[in-house]
Amino acid sequence: MALAAALVLFGLVAFDLTLLGLEARATVDSIGEVRWNVDGAVADAAELRNGSRTLESAAARLTAIERRLDRYGPALAVASIIPPLGRRIEEAQTLLAIHIDLSSAAAESLDTAAGVWDRLTGTGDSPDERLQALVYTMKAERETIRDQLAIVQRAGRRLETLATTVGGQLSDPRREALRDSIETLRTALQAALLAPDALGSPTPTRYLLLAQKSDELRPTGGFIGNVAFVTLVEGEPRDLTYLRSYLVEDPTRPRVPAPPPFRRYQGMRDWNLRDANWHPDFRSSADEVVRFLALNGVSPVDGVLALDQQALGILLAAIGPIDVPGHDVRISSANAYTVLEHFAHSTGDRRAWFSARPFYAALTSALLNATTERLRTDPRAVIGALQAMVREKHLMAAFRNTDLQRLVERVGAGGRLAAVPDDLLYIVDAQVDHGAPFRSIQQTIRYHSDSRTGRGTLTIDYVNGNSPADPYGRLADYLRVYVPAGTRLTSVSGLTDVQPARQVNGLTEFAGFLDLPPGGQRQVQFRYWLPPLLAARWSATGYALHVRKQPGTDGHRLMVETPRGVVFDGRLTTDLVIREAAS
């Protein structure tokens, strides 16, 4: 009789626990729906507040579930004696605590974000204007944001503990979804904490903007034709100075030897700021730019931001056409390239090449004003444009502040050249002559790897569509290909000149020179052995290929065949990861 009563009681407990689990799963799904609606749509203040209320309600329900589970402590303790069941119970309790942390922190974060949105758009009670409102609000909310960040970090620690101590019972997709949610919220909160400092509060910040010409492609986006210095004070841009990059150079400064490819293929002896973005790792190139500033007696900057020609089009599509004061010109995403080229070459006077170019200074000022105004009236348009520029690698940044630097790398704006534990492919082209041919260069990339042999084959087809009459149409390309460290090159064809392989940033670099006249076509092919340990892991862990997109490029065609026949055929508009499941 006692045994029967115990079994009935245990059955009731199990039934109640099942209901609790279903209720918790429904609540967790609602949290995911809020994140999709808010993060995916770049919400407005009303959507943010609705999301906050939903998450606050979810946190309350999950907390109630946690309290109800406490009533079954003795029964759960007995059940935990059985190892598989004990692991499942520990996993469920930890997951419940993680979701309570995330939903409560996210609810308060969205409520804070709604207040920031109101201040920014002028729909709230604050009389402050534009970015100043953003700065003041985030400074006022710093303690609250720190508390939210601490809760999110605790959730992250719990998830890692779950993965290591429970024995991996949580499925990979669920774990990755949780980790992604934690990382997204953590990044947003850290950005909110750092934004006032980055925007010049309480100390003004000074930035260097690099305007890169993608037609004359270089590793980080293009030739540095123009630069601008701008100071931010409490979020407002001040002291904008726009110059040709040539004007930054002090002719009396010590000479700096140019990198070997510049010397070998262009005859360049002295390295300059305008060519300093030679390293494919943007932080390394930004450091070179800063060193050239110091050599030329220019005051230090707090950060370096690089934009290419495509970035201007994306921004103008978001903010709309603008008038350039003093020049009777209206510029839009449709005519931006034509207008820029007109003012770059219309005078016919070579001295204008070295001038300060007042049109570009006026354009930069008008862009800053229009962007801040659009941010006030329609923040989602500006935020969406910035996200696209970062995602497509038309905007990169490097900061002196180490916390800011870590943040930009986390959101993908750091342009770092780094190794991964999988297969990797990164193709970097750089014009090493005075031409600007890349607008009319067609490039097709094909890659195949064989897990049985560990062999990789990379084929790149170049078509130079420039007119033979164009004096700047010759492709003088220093090509670099980055693959996993320890990869051994067996053959290369199609290059005019081939350089020895070397190790860079934990990767193997293959390099050489390609000389292709207007109207010409060339196929370049690399065959190589991938590291044996890497190839051996594929059968157990699955295959993953990380394909990096070069800044300044606009969607080369990419065709990939993985070891087990998965085929990708598309455009390389962003960094990609192509995966194949283990056998």
ROVO-679951 format. One line per field, with one value per residue (C-alpha): residue number from 1; residue in three letters; x, y, z. Coordinates in Angstrom, 2 decimals. Layout:
// residues N
nr	[NUM:...]
rest	[ALA:...]
xx	[X:...]
yy	[Y:...]
zz	[Z:...]
END
This chain:
// residues 583
nr	[1:2:3:4:5:6:7:8:9:10:11:12:13:14:15:16:17:18:19:20:21:22:23:24:25:26:27:28:29:30:31:32:33:34:35:36:37:38:39:40:41:42:43:44:45:46:47:48:49:50:51:52:53:54:55:56:57:58:59:60:61:62:63:64:65:66:67:68:69:70:71:72:73:74:75:76:77:78:79:80:81:82:83:84:85:86:87:88:89:90:91:92:93:94:95:96:97:98:99:100:101:102:103:104:105:106:107:108:109:110:111:112:113:114:115:116:117:118:119:120:121:122:123:124:125:126:127:128:129:130:131:132:133:134:135:136:137:138:139:140:141:142:143:144:145:146:147:148:149:150:151:152:153:154:155:156:157:158:159:160:161:162:163:164:165:166:167:168:169:170:171:172:173:174:175:176:177:178:179:180:181:182:183:184:185:186:187:188:189:190:191:192:193:194:195:196:197:198:199:200:201:202:203:204:205:206:207:208:209:210:211:212:213:214:215:216:217:218:219:220:221:222:223:224:225:226:227:228:229:230:231:232:233:234:235:236:237:238:239:240:241:242:243:244:245:246:247:248:249:250:251:252:253:254:255:256:257:258:259:260:261:262:263:264:265:266:267:268:269:270:271:272:273:274:275:276:277:278:279:280:281:282:283:284:285:286:287:288:289:290:291:292:293:294:295:296:297:298:299:300:301:302:303:304:305:306:307:308:309:310:311:312:313:314:315:316:317:318:319:320:321:322:323:324:325:326:327:328:329:330:331:332:333:334:335:336:337:338:339:340:341:342:343:344:345:346:347:348:349:350:351:352:353:354:355:356:357:358:359:360:361:362:363:364:365:366:367:368:369:370:371:372:373:374:375:376:377:378:379:380:381:382:383:384:385:386:387:388:389:390:391:392:393:394:395:396:397:398:399:400:401:402:403:404:405:406:407:408:409:410:411:412:413:414:415:416:417:418:419:420:421:422:423:424:425:426:427:428:429:430:431:432:433:434:435:436:437:438:439:440:441:442:443:444:445:446:447:448:449:450:451:452:453:454:455:456:457:458:459:460:461:462:463:464:465:466:467:468:469:470:471:472:473:474:475:476:477:478:479:480:481:482:483:484:485:486:487:488:489:490:491:492:493:494:495:496:497:498:499:500:501:502:503:504:505:506:507:508:509:510:511:512:513:514:515:516:517:518:519:520:521:522:523:524:525:526:527:528:529:530:531:532:533:534:535:536:537:538:539:540:541:542:543:544:545:546:547:548:549:550:551:552:553:554:555:556:557:558:559:560:561:562:563:564:565:566:567:568:569:570:571:572:573:574:575:576:577:578:579:580:581:582:583]
rest	[MET:ALA:LEU:ALA:ALA:ALA:LEU:VAL:LEU:PHE:GLY:LEU:VAL:ALA:PHE:ASP:LEU:THR:LEU:LEU:GLY:LEU:GLU:ALA:ARG:ALA:THR:VAL:ASP:SER:ILE:GLY:GLU:VAL:ARG:TRP:ASN:VAL:ASP:GLY:ALA:VAL:ALA:ASP:ALA:ALA:GLU:LEU:ARG:ASN:GLY:SER:ARG:THR:LEU:GLU:SER:ALA:ALA:ALA:ARG:LEU:THR:ALA:ILE:GLU:ARG:ARG:LEU:ASP:ARG:TYR:GLY:PRO:ALA:LEU:ALA:VAL:ALA:SER:ILE:ILE:PRO:PRO:LEU:GLY:ARG:ARG:ILE:GLU:GLU:ALA:GLN:THR:LEU:LEU:ALA:ILE:HIS:ILE:ASP:LEU:SER:SER:ALA:ALA:ALA:GLU:SER:LEU:ASP:THR:ALA:ALA:GLY:VAL:TRP:ASP:ARG:LEU:THR:GLY:THR:GLY:ASP:SER:PRO:ASP:GLU:ARG:LEU:GLN:ALA:LEU:VAL:TYR:THR:MET:LYS:ALA:GLU:ARG:GLU:THR:ILE:ARG:ASP:GLN:LEU:ALA:ILE:VAL:GLN:ARG:ALA:GLY:ARG:ARG:LEU:GLU:THR:LEU:ALA:THR:THR:VAL:GLY:GLY:GLN:LEU:SER:ASP:PRO:ARG:ARG:GLU:ALA:LEU:ARG:ASP:SER:ILE:GLU:THR:LEU:ARG:THR:ALA:LEU:GLN:ALA:ALA:LEU:LEU:ALA:PRO:ASP:ALA:LEU:GLY:SER:PRO:THR:PRO:THR:ARG:TYR:LEU:LEU:LEU:ALA:GLN:LYS:SER:ASP:GLU:LEU:ARG:PRO:THR:GLY:GLY:PHE:ILE:GLY:ASN:VAL:ALA:PHE:VAL:THR:LEU:VAL:GLU:GLY:GLU:PRO:ARG:ASP:LEU:THR:TYR:LEU:ARG:SER:TYR:LEU:VAL:GLU:ASP:PRO:THR:ARG:PRO:ARG:VAL:PRO:ALA:PRO:PRO:PRO:PHE:ARG:ARG:TYR:GLN:GLY:MET:ARG:ASP:TRP:ASN:LEU:ARG:ASP:ALA:ASN:TRP:HIS:PRO:ASP:PHE:ARG:SER:SER:ALA:ASP:GLU:VAL:VAL:ARG:PHE:LEU:ALA:LEU:ASN:GLY:VAL:SER:PRO:VAL:ASP:GLY:VAL:LEU:ALA:LEU:ASP:GLN:GLN:ALA:LEU:GLY:ILE:LEU:LEU:ALA:ALA:ILE:GLY:PRO:ILE:ASP:VAL:PRO:GLY:HIS:ASP:VAL:ARG:ILE:SER:SER:ALA:ASN:ALA:TYR:THR:VAL:LEU:GLU:HIS:PHE:ALA:HIS:SER:THR:GLY:ASP:ARG:ARG:ALA:TRP:PHE:SER:ALA:ARG:PRO:PHE:TYR:ALA:ALA:LEU:THR:SER:ALA:LEU:LEU:ASN:ALA:THR:THR:GLU:ARG:LEU:ARG:THR:ASP:PRO:ARG:ALA:VAL:ILE:GLY:ALA:LEU:GLN:ALA:MET:VAL:ARG:GLU:LYS:HIS:LEU:MET:ALA:ALA:PHE:ARG:ASN:THR:ASP:LEU:GLN:ARG:LEU:VAL:GLU:ARG:VAL:GLY:ALA:GLY:GLY:ARG:LEU:ALA:ALA:VAL:PRO:ASP:ASP:LEU:LEU:TYR:ILE:VAL:ASP:ALA:GLN:VAL:ASP:HIS:GLY:ALA:PRO:PHE:ARG:SER:ILE:GLN:GLN:THR:ILE:ARG:TYR:HIS:SER:ASP:SER:ARG:THR:GLY:ARG:GLY:THR:LEU:THR:ILE:ASP:TYR:VAL:ASN:GLY:ASN:SER:PRO:ALA:ASP:PRO:TYR:GLY:ARG:LEU:ALA:ASP:TYR:LEU:ARG:VAL:TYR:VAL:PRO:ALA:GLY:THR:ARG:LEU:THR:SER:VAL:SER:GLY:LEU:THR:ASP:VAL:GLN:PRO:ALA:ARG:GLN:VAL:ASN:GLY:LEU:THR:GLU:PHE:ALA:GLY:PHE:LEU:ASP:LEU:PRO:PRO:GLY:GLY:GLN:ARG:GLN:VAL:GLN:PHE:ARG:TYR:TRP:LEU:PRO:PRO:LEU:LEU:ALA:ALA:ARG:TRP:SER:ALA:THR:GLY:TYR:ALA:LEU:HIS:VAL:ARG:LYS:GLN:PRO:GLY:THR:ASP:GLY:HIS:ARG:LEU:MET:VAL:GLU:THR:PRO:ARG:GLY:VAL:VAL:PHE:ASP:GLY:ARG:LEU:THR:THR:ASP:LEU:VAL:ILE:ARG:GLU:ALA:ALA:SER]
xx	[0.00:2.82:4.64:1.50:0.99:4.61:4.26:1.07:2.78:5.80:3.48:1.73:5.09:6.26:3.01:3.34:6.98:5.96:3.39:6.02:8.40:5.81:4.99:8.71:9.24:6.32:7.77:11.22:9.69:8.04:11.45:12.84:9.94:10.59:14.25:13.34:10.87:13.16:16.57:15.44:13.32:15.37:12.37:11.01:10.27:6.77:8.04:10.85:8.39:6.09:9.06:10.06:6.60:6.57:9.99:9.10:6.04:8.17:10.68:7.84:6.40:9.79:10.52:7.17:8.09:11.42:9.63:7.20:10.12:11.58:8.57:9.74:13.25:13.18:11.62:14.14:17.00:15.88:15.45:18.90:20.47:19.85:22.75:20.96:17.93:20.16:21.93:18.61:17.32:20.50:20.31:16.67:17.33:20.34:18.48:15.62:18.02:19.67:16.35:15.26:18.51:18.17:14.50:14.82:17.98:16.55:13.27:15.09:17.48:14.62:12.92:16.18:16.55:13.02:13.95:17.09:14.99:12.57:15.39:17.02:13.89:12.56:9.28:9.94:10.13:13.74:14.54:18.02:18.73:20.18:23.18:23.55:20.33:21.75:24.93:23.17:20.67:23.26:25.44:22.45:21.64:25.19:24.63:21.48:23.29:26.17:23.68:22.06:25.46:26.40:23.21:23.88:27.47:26.19:23.91:26.92:28.91:25.99:25.76:29.47:29.21:26.27:28.31:31.29:29.72:26.44:28.18:26.82:23.17:22.00:21.75:24.15:21.45:19.86:23.21:24.27:20.94:21.36:24.98:24.00:21.29:23.69:26.37:23.92:22.64:26.12:27.42:24.49:24.99:28.74:28.11:25.73:28.37:31.12:29.08:29.46:33.26:33.32:31.04:33.22:31.78:33.18:36.42:36.31:37.42:39.24:38.95:40.61:38.36:39.97:38.15:39.26:38.92:37.79:38.54:42.19:41.73:43.95:43.77:41.45:39.20:41.09:43.70:43.54:42.86:41.29:41.27:39.16:39.76:36.70:36.29:33.20:32.06:29.09:28.03:28.19:30.78:33.14:36.30:35.91:39.04:39.09:42.33:43.85:46.04:49.02:48.62:49.24:52.78:55.69:58.40:61.10:60.13:62.36:61.92:60.19:61.04:57.99:56.87:58.71:55.77:55.47:59.21:59.31:56.24:55.63:59.13:57.98:60.86:59.22:56.17:53.42:50.20:48.12:49.53:49.71:46.71:48.85:48.21:45.00:44.51:42.81:44.13:47.69:47.04:45.43:48.51:50.66:48.43:48.83:52.62:52.60:50.55:53.21:56.02:54.29:53.81:50.04:48.37:47.27:43.75:41.49:40.44:40.70:37.60:37.78:35.00:35.00:32.98:30.14:29.65:28.61:25.92:24.51:24.39:22.74:20.12:19.22:19.26:18.09:19.63:21.47:22.48:26.17:26.42:28.22:28.40:24.86:24.98:22.43:23.99:22.12:22.87:22.12:24.62:27.19:29.93:29.49:29.52:32.63:34.49:33.44:34.84:37.96:38.96:36.95:39.55:42.12:44.74:47.10:47.65:44.03:45.07:47.05:44.53:42.21:39.24:36.55:33.75:34.67:34.94:31.47:30.11:31.53:30.03:26.66:26.73:27.43:24.62:22.13:23.02:22.57:19.26:18.05:19.15:16.85:13.85:14.28:16.93:16.16:17.16:20.59:21.13:20.19:22.63:25.45:24.70:24.84:28.11:29.70:28.23:29.43:32.79:32.48:33.10:35.86:37.23:40.20:40.29:42.97:40.58:41.02:37.42:36.11:38.51:37.23:33.68:34.19:35.89:32.97:30.44:32.56:33.82:37.43:38.59:40.93:42.94:42.72:42.98:40.02:40.02:38.49:39.25:39.66:39.92:40.66:41.61:43.14:43.82:45.84:46.59:50.32:50.33:48.74:45.72:42.18:40.85:38.84:35.44:35.56:37.31:35.16:36.33:35.02:36.27:36.01:37.17:37.13:38.56:38.89:38.77:40.16:43.38:43.46:43.91:42.54:42.16:41.49:40.77:40.30:39.20:39.95:38.38:39.61:36.64:38.38:38.76:42.18:42.06:41.85:45.32:44.34:42.75:45.75:45.41:48.65:47.49:49.51:47.40:47.48:45.62:45.28:44.67:45.10:48.53:50.64:49.07:51.66:51.55:52.14:51.57:50.48:49.69:48.55:50.62:53.25:55.49:55.20:56.48:57.50:54.80:55.04:53.18:51.11:48.81:48.62:47.79:49.72:50.01:50.46:51.25:52.26:51.86:49.24:49.68:46.54:46.00:42.56:40.43:42.53:41.50:43.53:42.95:45.01:45.08:46.57:46.81:47.84:47.81:45.80:47.25:46.82:45.31:42.72:41.65:41.56:39.10:36.49:35.06:34.48:33.46:32.15:33.60:33.42:34.88:35.23:35.33:36.33:35.19:37.76:36.71:36.08:34.80:31.18:30.17:32.54:30.90:31.86:31.48:32.43:32.25:32.81:34.43:31.07:29.59:27.72:27.70:27.49:27.05:26.41:27.89:30.51:28.83:29.66:31.89:30.50:30.71:29.82:29.23:28.89:27.74:29.98:29.52]
yy	[0.00:2.41:1.53:2.20:5.55:6.48:5.58:7.65:10.59:10.28:10.11:13.31:15.00:13.84:15.06:18.45:18.70:17.94:20.75:23.07:22.10:22.81:26.17:27.03:26.05:28.26:31.15:30.61:30.58:33.93:35.31:34.15:35.76:39.09:38.92:38.18:41.07:43.59:42.60:41.63:44.70:47.43:48.31:51.70:52.85:51.34:47.94:48.11:48.77:45.97:43.64:44.80:44.03:40.59:39.74:41.09:38.84:35.90:36.49:36.52:33.25:31.55:32.71:31.26:27.97:27.99:28.46:25.64:23.35:24.10:22.29:19.10:19.33:15.96:14.12:15.64:14.74:11.09:11.07:12.61:9.42:7.89:9.37:10.11:11.53:13.51:15.14:16.05:17.60:19.63:20.76:21.83:23.80:25.55:26.39:27.81:30.07:31.18:32.14:34.02:36.00:36.72:37.68:39.99:41.69:42.00:43.46:46.23:46.75:47.23:49.68:51.65:51.51:52.89:55.86:56.44:56.25:58.85:61.23:60.69:61.22:64.07:62.26:62.14:64.81:65.88:69.21:68.00:67.54:64.82:62.85:64.90:63.33:59.87:60.66:62.17:59.33:56.57:58.35:58.61:54.90:53.58:51.93:50.23:49.06:47.68:45.72:44.29:43.36:41.54:39.45:38.57:37.61:35.35:33.65:33.13:31.51:29.22:28.11:27.30:25.40:23.46:22.48:21.27:19.65:18.19:16.37:18.02:16.93:20.23:19.88:21.94:24.05:24.98:25.75:27.87:29.74:30.52:31.51:33.76:35.46:36.01:37.39:39.71:41.18:41.42:43.26:45.70:46.50:46.96:49.27:51.33:51.60:52.66:54.95:58.15:57.86:57.15:60.13:62.58:62.64:63.75:64.17:65.19:62.46:62.98:60.58:60.11:59.09:57.34:57.73:54.68:54.47:50.92:51.31:51.33:48.38:47.87:45.28:47.27:48.71:51.00:53.69:56.37:59.40:61.65:61.94:63.87:64.75:65.28:65.95:64.81:66.80:65.36:63.58:66.59:66.74:69.72:70.94:68.97:69.18:67.48:66.97:65.12:62.44:64.03:67.17:65.26:64.45:66.51:66.48:66.90:63.82:60.71:58.38:55.04:52.15:50.90:47.25:44.97:44.51:48.30:48.55:45.55:46.19:49.95:51.25:53.01:53.97:56.02:54.70:57.22:57.51:57.18:53.67:52.66:50.28:47.51:44.87:42.81:43.01:46.39:46.98:46.52:48.94:51.46:51.26:52.08:55.07:56.33:55.95:58.04:60.71:60.90:61.01:63.94:65.83:65.35:65.19:61.68:60.43:58.26:56.08:55.39:54.70:53.55:53.78:52.84:54.09:51.63:52.90:56.31:54.76:52.71:55.76:57.98:55.30:55.50:59.26:60.33:62.80:65.79:69.17:70.07:73.69:76.09:73.71:73.57:69.76:67.25:63.87:60.58:56.87:56.75:59.40:59.33:57.64:59.94:63.08:62.03:61.22:64.53:66.59:64.44:65.05:67.97:70.75:69.19:70.81:68.33:70.80:70.13:66.54:67.82:70.48:70.41:69.86:72.12:70.09:66.98:68.99:70.44:66.99:65.43:68.19:67.84:64.06:64.37:66.88:64.88:61.63:63.08:64.67:61.39:59.59:61.92:61.48:57.85:56.00:52.62:53.83:54.99:51.95:49.63:51.38:51.12:47.44:46.84:48.76:46.67:43.37:43.97:45.31:48.79:50.31:49.31:50.85:50.70:52.44:53.36:52.43:48.66:48.09:49.86:47.86:44.57:45.73:46.60:43.25:41.48:43.16:42.43:45.96:45.31:43.78:41.38:38.73:35.77:32.00:29.67:25.96:25.02:25.46:29.09:31.06:34.77:36.33:39.81:41.88:45.11:47.42:48.25:50.72:54.14:52.71:52.33:49.31:47.36:48.84:46.87:43.74:40.59:37.91:34.36:32.15:28.35:26.17:22.43:20.45:16.67:15.11:11.80:13.30:16.57:18.43:21.89:23.51:27.23:28.72:32.45:33.76:37.42:39.37:42.93:44.75:48.12:49.70:49.35:53.14:53.65:54.68:53.59:50.27:47.96:45.48:45.37:43.12:41.87:38.85:37.26:34.11:33.13:29.51:27.49:27.48:24.54:24.34:23.28:24.70:22.12:24.19:27.61:28.81:32.01:34.52:36.74:36.36:34.09:34.82:32.21:31.14:32.59:32.61:35.71:36.11:32.37:31.66:30.60:33.26:32.47:35.55:36.73:39.39:39.40:41.75:41.87:44.50:45.94:43.39:40.49:37.32:35.13:32.05:31.73:28.40:27.23:23.57:22.67:20.11:21.15:20.34:16.57:17.03:19.43:17.03:14.11:15.93:16.45:12.92:13.26:16.90:17.87:20.30:24.08:26.57:30.21:32.48:36.07:38.99:41.64:45.21:47.36:44.47:44.16:40.53:38.28:35.11:32.20:28.49:25.96:22.17:20.68:17.28:15.45:17.32:20.22:22.95:26.69:29.02:32.66:36.09:36.87:39.97:39.17:36.78:33.25:29.97:26.93:23.81:20.11:17.61:14.79:11.38]
zz	[0.00:0.91:-2.32:-4.35:-2.64:-3.33:-7.00:-7.29:-5.60:-7.88:-10.90:-9.83:-9.36:-12.80:-14.39:-12.70:-13.77:-17.36:-17.27:-15.81:-18.59:-21.28:-19.71:-19.49:-23.14:-24.25:-22.25:-23.73:-27.23:-26.51:-25.52:-28.85:-30.72:-28.98:-29.95:-33.58:-33.76:-32.06:-33.40:-36.89:-37.57:-35.82:-33.66:-32.69:-29.12:-29.04:-30.20:-27.67:-24.83:-26.00:-26.05:-22.58:-21.18:-22.80:-21.41:-17.97:-17.95:-19.13:-16.33:-13.78:-15.12:-15.17:-11.62:-10.50:-12.17:-10.34:-7.00:-7.76:-8.57:-5.17:-3.63:-5.28:-3.89:-2.04:-5.00:-7.41:-5.08:-5.07:-8.85:-9.31:-7.94:-11.36:-13.44:-16.74:-14.94:-12.59:-15.51:-17.12:-13.90:-13.43:-17.04:-16.70:-13.51:-15.02:-18.23:-16.20:-14.29:-17.56:-19.12:-16.01:-16.16:-19.88:-19.83:-16.81:-18.13:-21.64:-20.33:-18.49:-21.42:-23.88:-21.53:-21.29:-25.08:-25.52:-23.35:-25.42:-28.59:-27.25:-26.38:-29.75:-31.82:-29.70:-28.92:-25.17:-22.50:-23.06:-24.73:-25.70:-29.37:-31.57:-30.36:-27.20:-25.97:-26.67:-24.74:-21.73:-21.42:-21.59:-19.04:-16.71:-17.16:-16.72:-13.34:-14.59:-17.71:-15.61:-13.49:-16.63:-18.04:-14.82:-15.05:-18.70:-17.92:-15.12:-17.65:-19.90:-17.09:-16.28:-19.90:-20.05:-16.76:-18.19:-21.24:-19.20:-16.11:-17.34:-20.15:-23.24:-22.82:-24.29:-28.06:-30.14:-31.87:-28.52:-26.95:-29.91:-29.91:-26.21:-26.65:-29.56:-27.47:-24.58:-26.90:-28.67:-25.41:-23.92:-26.99:-26.98:-23.28:-23.67:-26.63:-24.49:-21.75:-24.16:-26.43:-24.34:-24.32:-28.07:-28.74:-26.83:-23.32:-21.00:-23.01:-26.71:-29.11:-32.40:-35.31:-38.67:-41.55:-44.51:-47.84:-49.85:-53.62:-54.42:-58.14:-57.09:-54.77:-51.74:-48.94:-46.64:-49.35:-51.69:-52.23:-49.51:-51.68:-49.05:-45.28:-42.79:-39.16:-36.97:-33.25:-31.34:-28.30:-26.40:-29.58:-31.87:-34.72:-34.49:-36.22:-39.45:-41.61:-45.02:-46.97:-49.84:-48.31:-50.08:-47.97:-44.75:-45.85:-44.54:-47.25:-44.59:-42.56:-42.44:-45.39:-44.87:-47.25:-49.14:-48.77:-51.24:-53.68:-54.10:-54.73:-57.06:-59.22:-58.96:-58.31:-55.13:-52.85:-50.12:-48.28:-47.50:-45.53:-48.71:-49.25:-45.56:-45.70:-47.13:-44.47:-44.91:-41.14:-40.69:-37.19:-38.47:-41.35:-38.97:-36.75:-39.80:-40.57:-36.99:-37.24:-40.43:-38.66:-35.95:-38.54:-40.22:-36.97:-36.81:-33.40:-32.29:-32.96:-30.83:-33.72:-37.45:-39.54:-43.17:-45.75:-49.41:-52.40:-51.81:-48.25:-49.57:-51.76:-48.87:-46.60:-49.22:-49.88:-46.19:-45.62:-49.08:-51.58:-50.13:-51.49:-51.28:-50.04:-52.36:-55.31:-56.76:-56.68:-55.42:-54.73:-54.28:-54.18:-57.92:-59.04:-56.21:-58.23:-61.24:-59.08:-57.17:-60.38:-61.94:-59.09:-58.92:-62.54:-63.96:-63.56:-65.84:-63.61:-61.99:-59.16:-58.16:-57.43:-54.47:-53.35:-50.36:-52.69:-51.14:-52.74:-50.76:-47.54:-48.14:-49.00:-45.82:-43.68:-45.40:-44.93:-41.20:-40.76:-42.82:-41.05:-37.55:-38.62:-40.15:-36.99:-35.06:-37.35:-38.47:-36.44:-37.97:-41.45:-40.26:-38.03:-40.89:-43.22:-40.68:-40.16:-43.92:-44.25:-41.50:-42.69:-46.26:-45.01:-46.47:-43.02:-40.59:-37.43:-35.08:-31.70:-29.21:-26.38:-25.91:-24.79:-27.90:-30.05:-28.61:-29.23:-32.92:-33.47:-31.82:-34.13:-37.22:-37.90:-36.91:-40.19:-38.43:-40.27:-37.90:-37.97:-37.38:-36.43:-39.81:-43.49:-44.55:-47.77:-48.06:-51.40:-51.28:-54.41:-54.45:-57.37:-57.33:-60.20:-60.73:-62.54:-61.19:-63.10:-60.52:-61.33:-64.59:-63.33:-63.21:-60.83:-60.37:-57.53:-57.52:-54.64:-54.01:-51.10:-50.91:-47.44:-48.68:-49.98:-48.03:-51.30:-52.03:-55.44:-55.83:-59.25:-59.86:-63.26:-64.03:-66.89:-67.47:-68.97:-69.29:-72.72:-74.39:-74.79:-71.01:-69.75:-66.22:-67.21:-66.73:-63.87:-61.90:-59.09:-56.14:-55.23:-51.78:-50.74:-47.08:-46.08:-42.85:-41.24:-42.37:-45.84:-48.43:-51.97:-54.70:-57.84:-59.04:-62.56:-64.25:-62.28:-63.87:-60.83:-57.78:-54.27:-51.66:-49.21:-45.71:-42.38:-41.49:-38.46:-37.89:-41.54:-44.64:-47.35:-51.05:-53.15:-56.59:-59.26:-62.01:-64.99:-67.14:-69.89:-70.74:-72.58:-71.27:-69.42:-67.09:-64.97:-61.79:-59.99:-56.70:-55.74:-52.23:-49.41:-46.39:-42.93:-42.29:-38.82:-40.20:-42.94:-40.49:-38.21:-40.92:-40.76:-37.00:-36.55:-39.97:-42.46:-42.28:-44.75:-43.72:-46.78:-46.07:-48.22:-49.08:-48.17:-51.23:-53.34:-54.37:-54.65:-56.62:-57.84:-55.57:-56.31:-53.64:-53.60:-50.15:-49.51:-49.53:-52.45:-50.89:-53.54:-53.00:-55.96:-55.12:-54.52:-51.91:-50.47:-46.82:-44.93:-45.28:-43.40:-45.51:-43.40:-44.02:-41.39:-40.20:-41.77]
END
